[in-house]
Amino acid sequence: MAYKLVLIRHGESVWNQLDKFTGWTDVELSSKGIQEAKASGIALQQHGFEFDIAYTSVLNRAINTLQYALEAAHMTWIPVIKDWHLNERHYGGLQGRDKIDAVEEFGDYQVKVWRRSFGIRPPLLSEYDARYPANDDRYKDIPIDELPIGESLKDTLDRVYPYWENELKPAILSGKRIIISAHGNSLRALMKFLENISDKKIVDVEMPTGQPLVYHLDEKNLRVLKKYYLMKQDKNGFWQKLFSMGK
């Protein structure tokens, strides 16, 4: 019998709505994002999903998405582990910048390189910047040299992969049914090594907000046997339930 793994990118945030670079900035869900999170929980409950443990980042938009989804699925009682390794990619000096303004200042090509390349970092933060992670109490126990001041997608993968090997993979292999609520880039990092996606192709992979992605994994090597999104998008842009598990 195959293991199942469920990934959810947080619902739309207020900075997604404003088209700003977010990264490790702690912003809240938009009203649409809350609806997306609740809808994902309803879909999980109606499709009979049950979980033993949940994982999320230490950023509110992912934590709250998980909470809304678990409430809707009647599973708020399960343990939740919050870990910074599942945080979004750190966008360095771009964090808080309007994407259109960044294009006007740096040019469309340069911004595309920062956003979509696999190995190129954005402008880095200074340790004197108020946005420096060491200024945030949630990271006070993390060694300074491990805290990013700007990450490429490769850097994000390099911190997510050890967490997969040391925490997530053993949990799945022990038989625990897990759900992960995280971010576009930390989840793309997971998808990259789960599906063996090339460096070139991963830059074009997108994951929609508030939409459960289900993996069926073999019992021996956690090789992907099948994957599917649990819901589909209607004409208004909201995710609606699918009633066929195979879709």
C-alpha positions as CSV (number, residue, x, y, z in Angstrom):
1,M,0.0,0.0,0.0
2,A,1.4,3.4,-1.0
3,Y,2.1,6.2,1.4
4,K,0.2,9.5,0.8
5,L,1.8,12.9,1.3
6,V,-0.2,16.2,1.1
7,L,1.3,19.5,0.4
8,I,-0.5,22.9,0.6
9,R,0.9,26.2,-0.4
10,H,-0.5,28.8,1.9
11,G,-3.6,30.7,0.8
12,E,-3.3,34.1,-0.9
13,S,-1.6,36.6,1.4
14,V,-2.1,40.3,1.5
15,W,1.2,40.8,-0.2
16,N,0.4,38.3,-2.9
17,Q,-2.6,40.5,-3.5
18,L,-0.4,43.6,-3.6
19,D,2.2,41.9,-5.8
20,K,5.1,42.4,-3.4
21,F,8.2,40.3,-2.7
22,T,7.4,38.6,0.6
23,G,10.0,36.0,1.5
24,W,10.5,35.8,5.3
25,T,8.3,38.9,6.0
26,D,5.5,37.8,8.2
27,V,2.2,38.9,6.5
28,E,-1.3,37.7,6.9
29,L,-3.7,35.9,4.6
30,S,-6.1,37.9,2.5
31,S,-9.8,37.2,2.7
32,K,-9.5,35.1,-0.4
33,G,-6.6,33.2,1.1
34,I,-8.7,32.3,4.2
35,Q,-11.5,31.0,1.9
36,E,-8.9,29.0,0.0
37,A,-7.6,27.4,3.2
38,K,-11.0,26.5,4.4
39,A,-12.0,25.1,1.1
40,S,-8.9,22.9,1.1
41,G,-9.8,21.5,4.5
42,I,-13.4,20.7,3.3
43,A,-12.0,18.9,0.3
44,L,-9.6,16.9,2.5
45,Q,-12.4,15.9,4.8
46,Q,-14.8,15.0,2.0
47,H,-12.2,12.8,0.4
48,G,-11.5,10.9,3.6
49,F,-8.0,12.2,4.4
50,E,-6.8,11.7,7.9
51,F,-3.5,12.8,9.3
52,D,-1.3,11.9,12.3
53,I,0.9,15.0,12.3
54,A,1.2,18.3,10.4
55,Y,4.3,20.4,9.5
56,T,4.5,24.1,8.7
57,S,6.9,27.0,8.7
58,V,7.2,29.7,11.4
59,L,5.4,32.2,9.2
60,N,1.8,33.1,9.9
61,R,0.4,32.7,6.4
62,A,1.4,29.1,6.4
63,I,0.5,28.4,10.0
64,N,-2.9,30.0,9.6
65,T,-3.6,28.2,6.3
66,L,-2.9,24.9,8.2
67,Q,-5.1,25.9,11.1
68,Y,-8.1,26.9,8.8
69,A,-7.7,23.7,6.8
70,L,-7.5,21.5,9.9
71,E,-10.5,23.2,11.4
72,A,-12.6,22.6,8.2
73,A,-11.4,19.0,8.2
74,H,-12.2,18.5,11.9
75,M,-8.6,17.6,12.7
76,T,-7.3,20.5,14.9
77,W,-6.3,18.0,17.5
78,I,-3.3,16.5,15.6
79,P,0.2,17.6,16.6
80,V,1.7,20.5,14.6
81,I,5.5,21.0,14.2
82,K,6.6,24.5,13.1
83,D,10.1,24.7,11.6
84,W,12.0,27.5,9.9
85,H,13.5,25.1,7.4
86,L,10.1,25.2,5.7
87,N,10.0,29.0,5.4
88,E,9.7,30.7,2.1
89,R,12.8,31.5,0.0
90,H,14.4,34.6,1.6
91,Y,14.2,37.4,-1.0
92,G,16.9,39.5,0.7
93,G,16.8,43.2,-0.1
94,L,13.8,42.7,-2.4
95,Q,11.5,41.8,0.5
96,G,8.7,44.4,0.8
97,R,9.4,45.8,-2.6
98,D,6.6,46.2,-5.1
99,K,7.5,43.9,-8.1
100,I,6.6,46.6,-10.6
101,D,8.7,49.2,-8.8
102,A,11.6,46.7,-8.8
103,V,11.2,46.2,-12.6
104,E,11.3,50.0,-13.1
105,E,14.5,50.3,-11.0
106,F,16.5,47.2,-12.1
107,G,14.9,46.2,-15.4
108,D,12.5,43.4,-16.4
109,Y,15.3,41.0,-17.3
110,Q,17.2,41.4,-14.0
111,V,14.1,40.9,-11.9
112,K,13.1,37.8,-14.0
113,V,16.6,36.4,-13.3
114,W,16.2,37.0,-9.5
115,R,12.8,35.5,-9.5
116,R,13.0,32.6,-11.9
117,S,16.6,31.4,-12.1
118,F,17.6,28.3,-10.0
119,G,21.0,29.4,-8.6
120,I,21.1,33.3,-8.6
121,R,20.5,35.1,-5.4
122,P,18.6,38.5,-5.1
123,P,20.4,41.5,-3.6
124,L,21.5,40.5,-0.1
125,L,20.5,42.1,3.2
126,S,23.0,43.8,5.5
127,E,23.2,42.6,9.1
128,Y,22.3,46.2,10.0
129,D,19.0,46.0,8.2
130,A,15.8,45.8,10.3
131,R,14.8,42.9,8.2
132,Y,17.8,40.8,9.2
133,P,16.5,37.5,10.5
134,A,18.6,37.6,13.7
135,N,16.5,40.6,14.8
136,D,13.4,38.3,15.0
137,D,12.9,36.4,18.2
138,R,11.6,33.3,16.4
139,Y,15.1,32.7,15.1
140,K,17.0,33.5,18.3
141,D,18.2,29.9,18.8
142,I,19.5,29.4,15.3
143,P,23.2,29.9,14.7
144,I,23.8,33.2,12.9
145,D,25.7,31.6,10.1
146,E,22.7,29.5,9.2
147,L,20.3,32.4,8.8
148,P,20.0,33.6,5.2
149,I,20.2,37.2,4.1
150,G,19.0,36.3,0.6
151,E,18.4,33.0,-1.1
152,S,18.2,31.4,-4.6
153,L,15.9,28.5,-5.1
154,K,19.0,26.3,-4.9
155,D,19.7,27.7,-1.4
156,T,16.1,27.0,-0.4
157,L,16.5,23.4,-1.6
158,D,19.7,23.1,0.3
159,R,18.0,23.8,3.6
160,V,14.8,21.9,2.8
161,Y,16.4,18.7,1.7
162,P,18.2,17.9,5.0
163,Y,14.9,18.5,6.8
164,W,13.2,16.1,4.5
165,E,15.9,13.5,5.1
166,N,16.1,13.9,8.9
167,E,12.5,14.7,9.8
168,L,9.9,14.3,7.1
169,K,11.1,11.1,5.4
170,P,11.5,9.1,8.6
171,A,8.0,10.2,9.7
172,I,6.5,8.9,6.5
173,L,8.4,5.7,6.5
174,S,7.3,5.1,10.1
175,G,3.7,5.1,8.9
176,K,2.7,8.6,9.9
177,R,0.2,10.3,7.6
178,I,1.5,13.8,7.2
179,I,0.4,17.1,5.8
180,I,2.7,20.1,5.1
181,S,1.6,23.7,4.8
182,A,4.4,25.8,3.5
183,H,5.3,28.2,0.7
184,G,5.7,28.3,-3.1
185,N,9.5,28.0,-3.1
186,S,10.0,25.6,-0.1
187,L,7.3,23.3,-1.6
188,R,8.9,23.6,-5.1
189,A,12.1,22.5,-3.5
190,L,10.3,19.4,-2.1
191,M,8.7,18.8,-5.5
192,K,12.1,19.0,-7.2
193,F,13.7,16.1,-5.4
194,L,10.6,14.1,-5.0
195,E,10.0,14.2,-8.8
196,N,13.6,14.5,-9.9
197,I,12.8,17.7,-11.8
198,S,15.8,19.3,-13.5
199,D,17.4,22.6,-12.5
200,K,16.1,24.0,-15.8
201,K,12.5,22.8,-15.6
202,I,11.9,23.6,-11.9
203,V,12.0,27.3,-12.7
204,D,8.8,27.0,-14.7
205,V,6.9,24.9,-12.0
206,E,4.2,26.8,-10.3
207,M,2.1,25.7,-7.3
208,P,-1.3,27.4,-6.8
209,T,-2.2,28.9,-3.4
210,G,-4.5,27.0,-1.1
211,Q,-4.7,23.9,-3.2
212,P,-3.9,20.4,-1.8
213,L,-1.3,18.5,-3.8
214,V,-1.4,14.8,-3.1
215,Y,1.5,12.4,-3.7
216,H,1.3,8.6,-3.7
217,L,4.7,7.3,-2.7
218,D,6.0,3.7,-2.8
219,E,6.8,2.1,0.5
220,K,10.5,1.3,-0.1
221,N,12.1,4.4,-1.6
222,L,9.2,7.0,-1.5
223,R,9.3,7.1,-5.3
224,V,6.4,9.1,-6.7
225,L,3.7,6.7,-8.1
226,K,1.1,9.3,-8.7
227,K,0.3,12.9,-7.9
228,Y,-2.8,15.1,-8.4
229,Y,-4.4,18.3,-7.1
230,L,-7.5,17.7,-5.0
231,M,-9.5,20.6,-6.4
232,K,-9.9,22.6,-9.5
233,Q,-10.2,26.3,-10.2
234,D,-13.5,27.9,-11.2
235,K,-14.0,30.9,-13.4
236,N,-13.8,33.3,-10.4
237,G,-10.4,31.9,-9.4
238,F,-11.5,30.0,-6.4
239,W,-10.6,26.3,-5.9
240,Q,-13.6,24.0,-6.0
241,K,-13.7,20.3,-4.9
242,L,-13.1,17.5,-7.3
243,F,-15.2,14.4,-6.6
244,S,-12.8,11.9,-8.3
245,M,-9.7,11.0,-6.5
246,G,-7.9,10.1,-9.7
247,K,-8.1,13.6,-11.2
